[in-house]
């Protein structure tokens, strides 16, 4: 059960990191 929770936490962290990187990339392109 703890392993499943850790996997979900890792997955959520990865998704957040990807979304943040995409957001920064979009902002960088928008600013030019």
C-alpha positions as MATLAB code, in Angstrom:
seq = 'XXXXXXXXXXXXXXXXXXXXXXXXXXXXXXXX';
ca = [
       0.000    0.000    0.000;
       2.829    2.372    0.806;
       4.486    1.483   -2.480;
       1.307    2.376   -4.400;
       1.122    5.728   -2.611;
       4.775    6.410   -3.398;
       4.179    5.543   -7.062;
       1.221    7.914   -7.226;
       3.250   10.655   -5.536;
       6.109   10.155   -8.005;
       3.675   10.203  -10.929;
       1.994   13.389   -9.662;
       5.397   15.029   -9.159;
       6.444   14.108  -12.690;
       3.224   15.537  -14.135;
       3.674   18.785  -12.188;
       7.288   19.099  -13.383;
       6.239   18.542  -17.005;
       3.398   21.073  -16.744;
       5.677   23.666  -15.162;
       8.357   23.169  -17.826;
       5.723   23.524  -20.557;
       4.365   26.674  -18.908;
       7.835   28.231  -18.713;
       8.500   27.296  -22.343;
       5.238   28.933  -23.442;
       5.999   32.072  -21.430;
       9.489   32.207  -22.925;
       8.095   31.933  -26.478;
       5.332   34.462  -25.749;
       7.883   37.001  -24.509;
      10.102   36.369  -27.517;
];
